[in-house]
Amino acid sequence: MLKKLLKFRKKIDRLDDKLIKILTKRAKVVGEVAKLKSLQPTQRDKLFIKPDRESQMLNSLVMRVNFSKNYSHNFYKAVFRLIISASNHLEQSNFEAIYFDDQSPSAICAYYGFFCKATQYSSFALCLQNCGADCVIFCPSTHALTSEELNIMAAKGINFFANTASICPNLPHYNICGIIE
């Protein structure tokens, strides 16, 4: 039995080596994407996270998998979500997520895994005060964004995730980079 186990472990090691090579190649392409995005004219175009694109990618990747009885859609989705989160981190490693409620950490983990710094403040005003263009504010449905707050975010180039209840639909020029699901 031990001999068989060692044989399987060696096989897993060879597969891991292949994964490392593939992930390294992917990381290089992600680096090229980051360079291209950094040349974009507006902060919105420079966003390294595009939730709609990521959702399409995840669905496409999961649909292409030949499923076995051992692994579900959720297994592959979790693996790909982690790869995408790591790629987001590679594109902008100094990124910080800022929030002021208790629900946002789960949304931050869903989009970024554990790859970004997350800082909690006691109020949205403090989030605005401490946030710059390399941050994303997570804004829950319990906070209705005011015109003044939206203007501050636009002036500072702050990007934010918001619940649909907190977005004014007639203000498309603000840096909304996603909707918390």
BANULO-891209 format. One line per field, with one value per residue: residue number from 1; x, y, z of N, C-alpha, C, O in turn; residue in three letters. Coordinates in Angstrom, 2 decimals, padded with zeros to 5 digits. Last residue first. Layout:
BANULO-891209
resi c(NUM, ...)
n.east c(X, ...)
n.north c(Y, ...)
n.up c(Z, ...)
ca.east c(X, ...)
ca.north c(Y, ...)
ca.up c(Z, ...)
c.east c(X, ...)
c.north c(Y, ...)
c.up c(Z, ...)
o.east c(X, ...)
o.north c(Y, ...)
o.up c(Z, ...)
resn c(ALA, ...)
end
This chain:
BANULO-891209
resi c(181, 180, 179, 178, 177, 176, 175, 174, 173, 172, 171, 170, 169, 168, 167, 166, 165, 164, 163, 162, 161, 160, 159, 158, 157, 156, 155, 154, 153, 152, 151, 150, 149, 148, 147, 146, 145, 144, 143, 142, 141, 140, 139, 138, 137, 136, 135, 134, 133, 132, 131, 130, 129, 128, 127, 126, 125, 124, 123, 122, 121, 120, 119, 118, 117, 116, 115, 114, 113, 112, 111, 110, 109, 108, 107, 106, 105, 104, 103, 102, 101, 100, 99, 98, 97, 96, 95, 94, 93, 92, 91, 90, 89, 88, 87, 86, 85, 84, 83, 82, 81, 80, 79, 78, 77, 76, 75, 74, 73, 72, 71, 70, 69, 68, 67, 66, 65, 64, 63, 62, 61, 60, 59, 58, 57, 56, 55, 54, 53, 52, 51, 50, 49, 48, 47, 46, 45, 44, 43, 42, 41, 40, 39, 38, 37, 36, 35, 34, 33, 32, 31, 30, 29, 28, 27, 26, 25, 24, 23, 22, 21, 20, 19, 18, 17, 16, 15, 14, 13, 12, 11, 10, 9, 8, 7, 6, 5, 4, 3, 2, 1)
n.east c(-023.50, -022.63, -021.44, -018.76, -017.66, -018.36, -017.46, -019.86, -021.40, -024.09, -026.53, -029.05, -029.21, -027.48, -027.27, -028.25, -029.46, -027.38, -024.44, -021.25, -017.88, -015.96, -013.10, -012.21, -011.40, -012.04, -014.38, -016.05, -016.29, -017.57, -019.97, -021.06, -021.46, -023.39, -025.51, -025.22, -026.23, -027.49, -026.69, -027.55, -026.33, -022.79, -019.92, -016.54, -014.22, -010.97, -007.97, -006.37, -007.35, -008.23, -009.71, -010.27, -012.70, -014.43, -014.42, -015.54, -018.14, -019.03, -017.41, -015.38, -013.68, -011.51, -009.68, -007.80, -005.59, -006.09, -006.32, -008.23, -010.62, -012.02, -014.78, -015.26, -014.08, -015.92, -018.22, -017.47, -017.08, -019.73, -021.24, -020.70, -019.24, -017.33, -014.29, -011.98, -009.26, -006.47, -003.61, -001.11, -001.25, -002.87, -002.46, -002.30, -004.96, -006.23, -005.11, -006.39, -008.99, -008.68, -008.13, -010.54, -012.32, -011.42, -012.18, -014.95, -015.72, -015.09, -016.95, -019.44, -019.85, -018.04, -016.54, -017.13, -018.28, -017.08, -017.40, -015.39, -015.87, -017.15, -018.57, -016.54, -015.81, -018.20, -018.49, -016.10, -016.44, -018.74, -017.68, -015.68, -017.21, -018.57, -016.42, -013.36, -010.57, -008.94, -009.62, -009.11, -011.50, -011.76, -009.74, -008.91, -007.10, -004.72, -002.39, -003.07, -003.90, -001.37, -000.39, -002.32, -001.77, 000.76, 000.08, -001.41, 000.70, 002.02, 000.10, 000.08, 002.60, 002.13, 000.17, 001.71, 003.64, 001.98, 000.83, 003.11, 003.61, 001.29, 001.81, 003.99, 002.70, 000.92, 002.83, 003.83, 001.54, 001.24, 003.56, 003.02, 000.86, 002.15, 003.79, 001.94, 000.81)
n.north c(041.31, 044.55, 045.56, 047.71, 050.13, 053.36, 056.19, 058.10, 058.38, 057.72, 058.43, 057.38, 055.55, 055.69, 052.98, 051.47, 049.22, 047.63, 048.19, 048.77, 049.51, 052.18, 054.31, 057.67, 060.13, 062.39, 063.11, 060.90, 061.12, 063.62, 062.98, 061.08, 062.75, 064.53, 062.82, 059.84, 056.49, 054.87, 051.97, 049.43, 048.20, 049.13, 049.56, 049.53, 051.32, 050.69, 052.52, 054.20, 056.75, 056.57, 057.14, 058.52, 059.81, 057.69, 056.45, 058.46, 058.38, 055.89, 054.75, 053.24, 051.05, 048.40, 047.27, 044.82, 044.06, 041.06, 038.32, 036.52, 037.37, 039.30, 038.68, 037.43, 039.18, 041.30, 040.08, 039.67, 042.35, 043.61, 043.34, 045.30, 048.39, 049.82, 049.50, 049.18, 047.48, 048.38, 047.54, 047.02, 045.34, 044.87, 042.44, 040.63, 040.75, 039.56, 037.00, 036.15, 036.07, 034.03, 031.89, 031.82, 031.14, 028.57, 027.26, 027.72, 026.40, 023.77, 023.38, 023.95, 021.83, 019.11, 015.92, 013.21, 012.57, 015.16, 017.29, 019.07, 022.53, 024.63, 025.90, 027.18, 029.14, 030.64, 031.60, 033.10, 035.04, 036.39, 037.43, 039.09, 040.97, 042.11, 043.12, 043.82, 045.30, 047.32, 050.30, 052.10, 053.24, 054.89, 056.75, 057.11, 056.23, 053.54, 052.42, 050.40, 048.38, 047.44, 046.41, 044.40, 042.70, 041.84, 040.43, 038.38, 037.04, 036.13, 034.43, 032.38, 031.29, 030.40, 028.49, 026.62, 025.88, 024.85, 022.65, 021.05, 020.51, 019.07, 016.76, 015.82, 015.35, 013.32, 011.32, 011.02, 010.02, 007.57, 006.32, 006.24, 004.44, 002.09, 001.69, 001.27, -001.19)
n.up c(-004.35, -004.96, -008.05, -009.12, -009.44, -010.08, -010.10, -011.97, -014.21, -013.88, -012.29, -012.20, -010.11, -007.20, -004.96, -002.89, -003.82, -004.80, -002.93, -004.40, -004.50, -005.96, -006.19, -006.26, -007.19, -005.85, -007.21, -006.66, -003.88, -003.72, -005.03, -003.28, -001.06, -002.15, -002.66, -000.60, -000.45, 002.25, 003.75, 003.64, 001.56, 001.81, 000.03, 000.05, -001.81, -002.75, -003.54, -004.88, -004.53, -001.00, 002.18, 004.47, 004.05, 003.49, 006.03, 007.56, 006.48, 007.26, 010.30, 011.38, 009.10, 008.29, 005.55, 004.04, 001.45, -000.45, -000.55, 000.03, -002.40, -003.76, -003.77, -001.31, 000.50, 000.24, 001.18, 003.83, 004.74, 004.70, 007.03, 008.91, 007.64, 006.36, 004.38, 001.76, 000.41, -001.52, -003.50, -004.34, -006.54, -009.14, -010.43, -008.34, -007.45, -009.59, -009.31, -007.01, -008.05, -009.96, -008.23, -006.78, -008.79, -009.45, -007.05, -007.02, -009.36, -008.73, -006.61, -007.79, -009.53, -007.90, -008.06, -008.34, -010.70, -012.88, -015.70, -017.56, -017.91, -019.05, -017.07, -015.70, -017.59, -017.81, -015.18, -014.94, -017.00, -016.12, -013.74, -014.77, -016.15, -013.97, -012.35, -012.86, -011.54, -012.17, -013.85, -015.79, -016.41, -014.17, -014.61, -018.10, -020.13, -019.63, -018.82, -017.13, -018.87, -019.70, -017.29, -016.83, -018.98, -018.21, -015.89, -017.06, -018.30, -016.00, -014.90, -016.78, -016.31, -013.71, -014.14, -015.62, -013.70, -011.68, -013.00, -013.28, -010.59, -009.99, -011.49, -010.01, -007.52, -008.27, -008.75, -006.20, -004.95, -006.22, -005.23, -002.52, -002.59, -003.43, -001.22, 000.78, 000.00)
ca.east c(-024.61, -022.53, -022.63, -019.46, -016.96, -019.00, -016.62, -019.12, -020.01, -023.18, -025.19, -028.80, -029.02, -028.41, -026.76, -027.51, -030.30, -028.23, -025.66, -022.44, -018.88, -016.73, -013.97, -012.45, -011.18, -010.85, -013.25, -015.68, -015.69, -016.25, -019.09, -020.73, -020.53, -022.11, -024.84, -025.70, -025.20, -027.90, -026.21, -028.00, -027.66, -023.95, -021.03, -017.69, -015.11, -012.36, -008.89, -005.95, -007.64, -007.68, -009.66, -009.05, -011.55, -014.13, -013.99, -014.14, -017.35, -018.75, -018.44, -016.65, -013.83, -012.85, -009.69, -009.16, -005.73, -006.01, -005.14, -007.52, -010.01, -010.57, -014.14, -015.82, -013.50, -014.50, -018.17, -017.78, -015.96, -018.78, -021.51, -020.29, -020.34, -017.74, -015.69, -012.39, -010.73, -007.06, -005.04, -001.25, -000.92, -002.75, -002.66, -001.12, -003.88, -006.56, -004.77, -004.93, -008.66, -009.04, -007.16, -009.28, -012.51, -011.25, -010.78, -014.12, -015.97, -014.36, -015.52, -018.93, -019.65, -019.23, -016.39, -016.39, -019.14, -017.12, -017.63, -016.04, -015.30, -016.22, -019.34, -017.25, -014.85, -017.62, -019.54, -016.40, -015.31, -018.75, -018.84, -015.33, -016.25, -019.31, -017.29, -014.56, -011.63, -008.41, -010.04, -007.95, -010.92, -012.74, -009.62, -009.70, -007.24, -006.06, -002.30, -002.47, -004.91, -002.30, 000.33, -002.16, -003.09, 000.61, 000.97, -002.09, -000.34, 002.71, 000.50, -001.12, 002.29, 003.19, -000.17, 000.53, 004.04, 002.86, -000.01, 002.43, 004.62, 001.52, 000.68, 004.17, 003.81, 000.39, 001.95, 004.73, 002.10, 000.22, 003.38, 004.15, 000.67, 001.10, 004.39, 002.81, 000.00)
ca.north c(040.37, 043.47, 045.47, 046.45, 049.01, 052.15, 055.02, 057.78, 058.81, 056.69, 058.97, 058.44, 055.05, 056.51, 053.63, 052.69, 050.19, 048.37, 047.44, 049.20, 048.48, 051.55, 053.30, 056.48, 058.95, 061.67, 064.04, 061.21, 059.92, 063.43, 064.00, 060.69, 061.62, 065.04, 063.49, 061.20, 057.46, 055.53, 053.34, 050.21, 048.76, 048.23, 050.32, 048.63, 051.34, 050.49, 051.85, 052.80, 056.09, 057.22, 056.37, 057.70, 060.60, 058.70, 055.71, 058.10, 059.61, 056.11, 055.47, 053.29, 052.32, 048.81, 048.14, 045.29, 044.61, 042.50, 038.93, 037.09, 036.35, 039.43, 039.27, 036.86, 037.85, 041.51, 040.53, 038.50, 041.41, 043.79, 042.44, 043.93, 047.55, 050.29, 049.26, 049.92, 047.53, 048.26, 047.76, 047.97, 044.75, 046.06, 043.66, 040.85, 041.21, 040.94, 037.83, 036.29, 036.97, 035.38, 032.27, 032.07, 032.41, 029.66, 027.25, 028.20, 027.84, 024.45, 023.11, 024.81, 023.17, 019.84, 017.37, 013.66, 012.47, 013.78, 016.97, 017.76, 021.43, 023.87, 025.16, 026.08, 028.13, 029.98, 030.77, 031.97, 034.10, 035.69, 036.54, 037.95, 040.14, 041.48, 042.03, 044.02, 044.33, 045.99, 049.34, 051.47, 052.32, 053.81, 055.82, 057.43, 057.65, 054.03, 053.44, 051.59, 049.13, 048.03, 047.48, 045.51, 043.36, 042.61, 041.58, 039.32, 037.67, 037.01, 035.63, 033.21, 031.87, 031.39, 029.68, 027.26, 026.44, 025.99, 023.77, 021.57, 021.20, 020.37, 017.61, 016.16, 016.31, 014.61, 011.75, 011.49, 011.31, 008.60, 006.46, 007.04, 005.80, 002.69, 001.86, 002.43, 000.00)
ca.up c(-004.57, -003.97, -007.20, -008.94, -010.07, -009.56, -010.25, -010.75, -014.29, -014.39, -012.07, -013.17, -011.47, -007.98, -006.16, -002.53, -003.13, -005.74, -003.09, -003.68, -004.68, -004.89, -006.76, -005.44, -008.03, -005.39, -007.18, -008.04, -004.47, -003.09, -005.58, -004.64, -000.97, -001.64, -003.78, -000.87, -000.83, 001.01, 003.61, 004.79, 001.31, 001.91, 000.59, -000.02, -000.66, -003.12, -002.62, -004.85, -005.80, -002.18, 000.94, 004.44, 004.48, 002.48, 004.83, 007.79, 006.40, 005.85, 009.56, 012.12, 009.80, 008.71, 006.73, 004.30, 002.78, -000.30, -001.14, 001.17, -001.58, -003.69, -004.95, -002.54, 000.29, -000.07, -000.22, 003.00, 004.65, 003.61, 005.91, 009.21, 008.14, 007.68, 004.67, 002.94, 000.50, -000.18, -003.36, -003.24, -005.25, -008.30, -011.22, -009.18, -006.57, -009.22, -010.48, -007.00, -006.94, -010.39, -009.26, -006.09, -008.08, -010.42, -007.51, -005.91, -009.22, -009.79, -006.44, -006.71, -010.08, -008.32, -007.98, -007.16, -009.52, -012.41, -014.30, -017.62, -017.13, -019.90, -018.09, -015.05, -017.14, -018.98, -015.79, -014.05, -017.00, -017.41, -013.69, -013.93, -016.89, -015.06, -011.88, -013.65, -011.31, -012.36, -012.84, -015.18, -017.39, -014.39, -013.49, -016.90, -019.81, -019.95, -019.86, -016.53, -018.13, -020.66, -017.99, -015.87, -018.89, -019.45, -015.80, -016.16, -019.12, -016.95, -014.16, -016.61, -017.63, -013.97, -013.36, -016.22, -015.00, -011.41, -012.55, -014.47, -011.39, -009.34, -011.85, -011.43, -007.62, -007.84, -009.83, -007.27, -004.52, -006.40, -006.68, -003.00, -002.10, -004.26, -002.54, 000.87, 000.00)
c.east c(-025.07, -023.75, -022.43, -020.64, -017.62, -018.30, -017.20, -018.46, -019.21, -021.71, -024.12, -027.43, -028.73, -028.21, -027.86, -026.94, -029.57, -029.08, -026.58, -023.56, -020.07, -017.63, -014.76, -013.42, -011.37, -010.53, -011.95, -014.44, -015.24, -015.55, -017.68, -019.78, -020.10, -021.06, -023.47, -024.96, -025.82, -026.88, -026.63, -027.54, -028.16, -025.27, -022.29, -018.83, -016.25, -013.16, -010.24, -006.83, -007.22, -007.99, -009.07, -008.84, -010.24, -012.86, -013.58, -013.58, -015.87, -017.91, -018.04, -017.75, -015.21, -012.78, -011.12, -009.15, -007.17, -006.12, -005.04, -006.30, -009.37, -009.88, -012.63, -015.11, -014.00, -013.83, -016.72, -017.77, -016.25, -017.61, -020.42, -020.50, -019.84, -018.88, -016.03, -013.88, -011.09, -008.58, -005.50, -002.71, -001.06, -002.50, -002.47, -001.24, -002.61, -005.46, -005.09, -004.46, -007.15, -008.70, -007.43, -008.19, -011.21, -011.42, -010.53, -012.64, -015.09, -014.53, -014.72, -017.43, -018.99, -018.84, -017.60, -016.35, -018.45, -018.02, -017.58, -016.19, -016.11, -015.63, -018.43, -018.01, -015.56, -016.67, -018.99, -017.43, -015.62, -017.64, -018.94, -016.47, -015.90, -018.42, -018.08, -015.52, -012.86, -009.46, -009.53, -008.33, -009.73, -012.19, -010.56, -009.50, -008.00, -006.26, -003.64, -002.34, -004.34, -003.35, -000.59, -001.44, -003.00, -000.73, 000.88, -001.24, -001.11, 001.71, 001.23, -000.77, 001.08, 002.96, 000.87, 000.16, 002.88, 003.27, 000.82, 001.54, 004.01, 002.57, 000.82, 003.03, 004.05, 001.48, 001.36, 003.91, 003.04, 000.75, 002.35, 004.04, 001.78, 000.87, 003.40, 003.44, 000.86)
c.north c(039.79, 042.58, 044.30, 046.57, 047.69, 050.96, 053.77, 056.42, 058.54, 057.09, 057.99, 059.08, 056.14, 056.12, 054.48, 053.43, 051.49, 049.43, 048.26, 048.21, 048.94, 050.45, 052.66, 055.55, 057.65, 060.46, 063.33, 062.10, 060.19, 062.23, 063.89, 061.68, 061.16, 063.92, 064.01, 061.77, 058.81, 056.61, 053.89, 051.66, 049.60, 048.96, 049.44, 049.30, 050.36, 050.51, 051.61, 051.97, 054.63, 056.40, 057.21, 056.94, 059.83, 059.47, 056.70, 057.28, 059.33, 057.37, 055.61, 054.02, 052.35, 050.14, 048.56, 046.07, 045.10, 042.89, 040.43, 037.86, 037.01, 038.32, 039.20, 037.39, 037.22, 040.17, 040.75, 038.87, 040.17, 042.80, 042.49, 042.95, 046.14, 049.47, 049.74, 049.71, 048.20, 048.36, 047.58, 048.30, 045.72, 045.61, 044.91, 042.15, 041.48, 041.54, 039.29, 037.16, 037.21, 036.40, 033.70, 032.51, 032.81, 031.03, 028.41, 028.27, 028.43, 025.97, 023.90, 024.60, 024.07, 021.14, 018.07, 015.17, 013.02, 013.75, 015.47, 017.27, 020.16, 022.66, 024.28, 025.24, 026.92, 028.86, 029.99, 031.03, 032.88, 034.65, 035.73, 036.94, 038.89, 040.53, 041.35, 042.89, 044.74, 044.93, 047.95, 050.39, 051.55, 052.78, 054.64, 056.36, 057.96, 055.45, 054.06, 052.73, 050.42, 048.88, 048.21, 046.68, 044.56, 043.35, 042.46, 040.58, 038.70, 037.74, 036.62, 034.52, 032.79, 032.06, 030.78, 028.54, 027.19, 026.66, 025.03, 022.75, 021.80, 021.18, 019.00, 017.06, 016.75, 015.68, 013.14, 012.01, 011.88, 009.98, 007.57, 007.30, 006.72, 004.16, 002.53, 002.74, 001.27)
c.up c(-003.25, -004.15, -006.25, -008.00, -009.78, -010.24, -009.61, -010.91, -013.02, -014.40, -012.58, -012.99, -012.50, -009.45, -006.80, -003.75, -002.85, -005.07, -003.99, -003.89, -003.88, -005.40, -005.63, -006.16, -007.28, -006.25, -006.78, -008.08, -005.90, -003.71, -005.01, -005.28, -002.36, -001.57, -003.36, -002.08, -001.14, 000.68, 002.25, 004.72, 002.47, 001.66, 000.63, 000.73, -000.92, -001.83, -003.30, -003.90, -005.83, -003.42, -000.19, 003.14, 004.28, 002.80, 003.75, 006.62, 006.61, 005.67, 008.10, 011.38, 010.43, 009.45, 007.03, 005.61, 002.92, 001.17, -000.93, 000.71, -000.37, -002.92, -004.93, -003.77, -001.00, -000.35, -000.66, 001.52, 003.80, 003.59, 004.83, 008.06, 008.37, 008.27, 006.07, 003.14, 001.82, -000.28, -001.91, -002.94, -004.08, -006.86, -010.39, -009.98, -007.36, -008.37, -010.23, -008.17, -006.86, -009.30, -009.74, -007.09, -007.37, -009.76, -008.47, -006.32, -008.12, -009.71, -007.47, -006.47, -009.03, -009.00, -008.57, -006.98, -008.27, -011.19, -014.05, -016.19, -017.38, -019.18, -018.96, -016.07, -016.54, -018.56, -016.98, -014.65, -016.16, -017.47, -014.99, -013.84, -016.07, -015.85, -013.00, -013.30, -012.10, -012.11, -013.15, -014.17, -016.84, -015.37, -013.67, -015.84, -018.51, -019.43, -020.22, -017.54, -017.55, -019.97, -018.96, -016.52, -017.96, -019.47, -017.04, -016.00, -018.30, -017.84, -015.08, -015.91, -017.53, -015.31, -013.53, -015.48, -015.64, -012.72, -012.31, -014.12, -012.66, -010.11, -011.24, -011.92, -009.06, -007.93, -009.51, -008.45, -005.58, -006.01, -006.97, -004.50, -002.60, -003.88, -003.50, -000.50, 000.00)
o.east c(-026.00, -024.89, -022.09, -020.81, -017.10, -018.36, -016.61, -018.86, -018.00, -020.84, -023.33, -027.19, -028.20, -027.13, -029.00, -026.22, -030.20, -029.38, -026.53, -023.62, -019.91, -018.09, -014.30, -014.45, -010.76, -009.49, -010.88, -013.54, -014.17, -014.36, -016.70, -018.86, -018.92, -019.91, -022.51, -023.91, -026.83, -026.69, -026.16, -027.95, -029.08, -025.30, -022.79, -018.71, -016.84, -012.82, -010.58, -006.46, -007.64, -008.80, -009.36, -007.89, -009.22, -012.04, -012.51, -012.41, -015.03, -017.05, -016.87, -018.92, -016.09, -011.93, -011.85, -008.68, -007.70, -006.67, -004.00, -005.35, -009.93, -008.65, -012.01, -014.87, -013.25, -013.10, -016.36, -017.34, -015.36, -017.18, -020.23, -019.99, -018.69, -019.43, -015.14, -014.65, -010.58, -009.10, -004.98, -003.00, -001.12, -003.44, -001.96, -000.26, -001.91, -005.07, -004.32, -003.53, -006.71, -008.18, -006.49, -007.42, -010.82, -010.73, -009.56, -011.95, -014.54, -013.60, -013.79, -016.72, -018.10, -017.67, -018.12, -016.14, -019.10, -018.47, -017.98, -015.22, -017.34, -014.95, -018.90, -018.07, -015.22, -016.71, -019.29, -017.25, -015.41, -017.85, -019.19, -016.23, -015.84, -018.83, -018.25, -015.44, -013.33, -009.25, -009.66, -007.47, -009.37, -012.38, -010.19, -009.14, -007.73, -005.67, -003.71, -002.20, -005.03, -003.67, -000.60, -001.84, -003.54, -000.80, 000.92, -001.78, -001.42, 001.87, 001.06, -001.26, 001.07, 003.11, 000.53, -000.12, 003.06, 003.25, 000.43, 001.49, 004.35, 002.42, 000.51, 003.25, 004.29, 001.20, 001.30, 004.26, 003.04, 000.45, 002.56, 004.40, 001.52, 000.71, 003.76, 003.59, 000.55)
o.north c(038.98, 043.05, 043.19, 047.54, 046.64, 050.81, 053.20, 055.62, 058.73, 056.24, 057.48, 060.17, 055.85, 056.35, 054.05, 054.41, 052.52, 050.45, 049.49, 047.49, 049.46, 050.45, 052.61, 055.99, 056.64, 059.82, 063.64, 061.87, 059.74, 062.30, 064.05, 061.29, 060.87, 064.12, 063.93, 061.26, 058.90, 057.55, 053.42, 052.48, 050.39, 050.19, 049.06, 049.59, 050.38, 049.82, 052.25, 050.87, 053.88, 055.47, 058.40, 056.17, 060.43, 059.74, 056.57, 057.41, 059.90, 057.41, 055.46, 053.93, 051.58, 050.33, 049.01, 045.58, 045.73, 042.16, 041.02, 038.05, 037.95, 038.34, 039.06, 036.65, 036.56, 040.03, 040.43, 038.07, 039.68, 042.43, 041.51, 041.83, 045.82, 049.84, 050.04, 049.74, 047.82, 049.22, 046.73, 049.23, 045.28, 045.50, 045.91, 042.87, 042.45, 042.70, 040.17, 037.95, 038.34, 037.47, 034.48, 033.42, 033.98, 031.98, 029.15, 029.23, 029.52, 026.73, 024.62, 025.56, 024.86, 021.51, 017.67, 015.65, 013.27, 014.79, 014.65, 016.88, 020.18, 021.84, 023.30, 024.02, 025.78, 027.76, 028.80, 029.81, 031.75, 033.53, 034.53, 035.73, 037.79, 039.42, 040.13, 041.81, 045.88, 043.76, 047.46, 049.65, 050.49, 051.58, 053.50, 055.22, 058.99, 055.83, 054.99, 053.89, 051.44, 049.97, 049.44, 047.83, 045.63, 044.49, 043.69, 041.68, 039.78, 038.93, 037.83, 035.59, 033.87, 033.27, 031.96, 029.56, 028.29, 027.89, 026.13, 023.74, 022.91, 022.39, 020.00, 018.00, 017.93, 016.80, 014.01, 013.01, 013.09, 010.98, 008.40, 008.37, 007.84, 005.02, 003.42, 003.90, 002.23)
o.up c(-003.23, -004.12, -006.67, -007.28, -010.16, -011.46, -008.70, -011.75, -013.01, -014.57, -011.78, -013.50, -013.57, -009.98, -006.91, -003.58, -002.59, -005.68, -003.93, -004.89, -002.77, -006.55, -004.49, -006.69, -007.63, -006.06, -007.31, -008.89, -006.30, -004.04, -005.73, -006.00, -002.59, -001.96, -004.12, -002.47, -001.84, 001.46, 001.22, 005.53, 002.31, 001.55, -000.43, 001.92, -001.99, -000.87, -004.30, -003.50, -006.71, -003.37, -000.31, 003.02, 003.94, 001.92, 003.15, 006.27, 005.91, 004.78, 007.74, 011.77, 010.06, 010.33, 006.15, 006.63, 002.01, 002.00, -001.22, 001.48, 000.20, -002.80, -005.98, -004.72, -001.71, -001.33, -001.79, 000.69, 003.12, 002.50, 004.11, 008.11, 008.07, 009.31, 006.87, 002.18, 002.87, -000.98, -001.19, -002.19, -002.93, -006.07, -010.89, -010.17, -007.09, -008.55, -010.61, -008.03, -006.66, -009.60, -009.90, -006.79, -007.36, -010.12, -008.32, -005.99, -008.28, -009.95, -007.11, -006.16, -009.34, -009.04, -009.61, -005.86, -007.26, -010.71, -014.87, -015.54, -017.40, -019.81, -019.54, -015.95, -016.85, -019.11, -017.13, -014.64, -016.60, -017.93, -014.95, -013.85, -016.61, -016.19, -012.97, -013.89, -012.01, -012.45, -014.28, -013.69, -017.34, -015.18, -013.37, -016.14, -017.89, -018.43, -021.02, -017.14, -017.48, -020.43, -019.02, -016.33, -018.26, -019.93, -016.93, -015.98, -018.80, -018.10, -014.94, -016.28, -018.12, -015.44, -013.50, -016.10, -016.16, -012.82, -012.68, -014.86, -013.06, -010.26, -011.89, -012.68, -009.32, -008.36, -010.38, -009.08, -005.83, -006.67, -007.85, -004.97, -003.04, -004.75, -004.27, -000.88, -000.70)
resn c(GLU, ILE, ILE, GLY, CYS, ILE, ASN, TYR, HIS, PRO, LEU, ASN, PRO, CYS, ILE, SER, ALA, THR, ASN, ALA, PHE, PHE, ASN, ILE, GLY, LYS, ALA, ALA, MET, ILE, ASN, LEU, GLU, GLU, SER, THR, LEU, ALA, HIS, THR, SER, PRO, CYS, PHE, ILE, VAL, CYS, ASP, ALA, GLY, CYS, ASN, GLN, LEU, CYS, LEU, ALA, PHE, SER, SER, TYR, GLN, THR, ALA, LYS, CYS, PHE, PHE, GLY, TYR, TYR, ALA, CYS, ILE, ALA, SER, PRO, SER, GLN, ASP, ASP, PHE, TYR, ILE, ALA, GLU, PHE, ASN, SER, GLN, GLU, LEU, HIS, ASN, SER, ALA, SER, ILE, ILE, LEU, ARG, PHE, VAL, ALA, LYS, TYR, PHE, ASN, HIS, SER, TYR, ASN, LYS, SER, PHE, ASN, VAL, ARG, MET, VAL, LEU, SER, ASN, LEU, MET, GLN, SER, GLU, ARG, ASP, PRO, LYS, ILE, PHE, LEU, LYS, ASP, ARG, GLN, THR, PRO, GLN, LEU, SER, LYS, LEU, LYS, ALA, VAL, GLU, GLY, VAL, VAL, LYS, ALA, ARG, LYS, THR, LEU, ILE, LYS, ILE, LEU, LYS, ASP, ASP, LEU, ARG, ASP, ILE, LYS, LYS, ARG, PHE, LYS, LEU, LEU, LYS, LYS, LEU, MET)
end
